[in-house]
C-alpha cells in the first residue's frame, strides 16, 4: 500500500505542478531538444505511475522473492489476484499507447492525401529536392515520414531572398532529420490522455514550440540568424495542412529568441538535462520497488 501511495503522489506531481514549472522555462528555450525530451518523459512517467499504482492497489502484498524482478512485482504472476492486477496495469498503459498509435495512423493518412495532391499540382526541378506549389501566399513546409516532401509556394519564392530561402529550407530539413512528427504525435496522445490536467493542457503547444526552436537550431548551424528571422517574418501567416511542419509556426516567440542572442548551454549541461529527463521516466518503477526493498522480509 505504501508503494501505491508513493506512485499516486508521483502521478499527481508529473501531471500537475511539474508541467506548470516546465512550461515556459528559460532553459528549455536554450536547449529545446532537451525540453522536448523532458515533456515526453513527463508523459511516460505519468502513464507508468498510474499503471503501477493500479497494480499495487489491486495486489498490495509484498513480492518477496529471490530475484529483483520478483521483488518489484515485475515477473510473471502466479496467483489469480496478481494476474488480474497485472492485466489492469497493462490496460491502463495501453490507453495512451493506443492514442499514440491512432494519432500516428491518422497523421500518416493525412500526409498520404496531401502528397497525392502535391504530386499532381506541384512542380519539380525548380529547386533541387523541393516541390514548388503555384500559390501566391508565401509558405515553406515539409511532410515528414515515408515519402517525405519539402514544399515551397511560388509566393515564398518571390518574397524570400536566396539567403532567407536557404535558411527556411534548412529549418525544414531539421524537422525531417529529427523525426519531429513522432514527438508531435506523442504530445497529442498525452494531451488527449490527460485532458484538463496541466500536463494535458500544456504538452501539445509546448512541444510544438520547442520542436520549431530545435529545427531553428539545426538551421543556425549553417545560416545566419537574421536570414532565418527574415524568412519567419515572411511565411508566418501561412495556413498549412494539418500534417505539415512549417517554418512560420510560432514565429513571434522564435524571432524573440533569435533576437536575444543566447548561446546554447554547454554540452555537459545538455547531457545532464537529458539524464534528468530519463530519471523522470524511470522514477515510477523505482518508487514501486523502494518499499519492498526497504521493508524487512
C-alpha positions, 0 to 999 in steps of 0.5 A: 500500500505504501508503494501505491501511495508513493506512485499516486503522489508521483502521478499527481506531481508529473501531471500537475505542478511539474508541467506548470514549472516546465512550461515556459522555462528559460532553459528549455528555450536554450536547449529545446531538444532537451525540453522536448525530451523532458515533456515526453518523459513527463508523459511516460512517467505519468502513464507508468505511475498510474499503471503501477499504482493500479497494480499495487492497489489491486495486489498490495502484498509484498513480492518477496522473492529471490530475484529483483524482478520478483521483488518489484512485482515485475515477473510473471504472476502466479496467483489469480489476484496478481494476474488480474492486477497485472492485466489492469496495469497493462490496460491502463498503459495501453490507453495512451499507447493506443492514442499514440498509435491512432494519432500516428495512423491518422497523421500518416493518412493525412500526409498520404492525401496531401502528397497525392495532391502535391504530386499532381499540382506541384512542380519539380526541378525548380529547386533541387529536392523541393516541390514548388506549389503555384500559390501566391501566399508565401509558405515553406513546409515539409511532410515528414515520414515515408515519402517525405516532401519539402514544399515551397509556394511560388509566393515564398519564392518571390518574397524570400531572398536566396539567403532567407530561402536557404535558411527556411529550407534548412529549418525544414530539413531539421524537422525531417532529420529529427523525426519531429512528427513522432514527438508531435504525435506523442504530445497529442496522445498525452494531451488527449490522455490527460485532458484538463490536467496541466500536463494535458493542457500544456504538452501539445503547444509546448512541444510544438514550440520547442520542436520549431526552436530545435529545427531553428537550431539545426538551421543556425548551424549553417545560416545566419540568424537574421536570414532565418528571422527574415524568412519567419517574418515572411511565411508566418501567416501561412495556413498549412495542412494539418500534417505539415511542419512549417517554418512560420509556426510560432514565429513571434516567440522564435524571432524573440529568441533569435533576437536575444542572442543566447548561446546554447548551454554547454554540452555537459549541461545538455547531457545532464538535462537529458539524464534528468529527463530519463530519471523522470521516466524511470522514477515510477518503477523505482518508487514501486520497488523502494518499499519492498526493498526497504521493508524487512522480509 
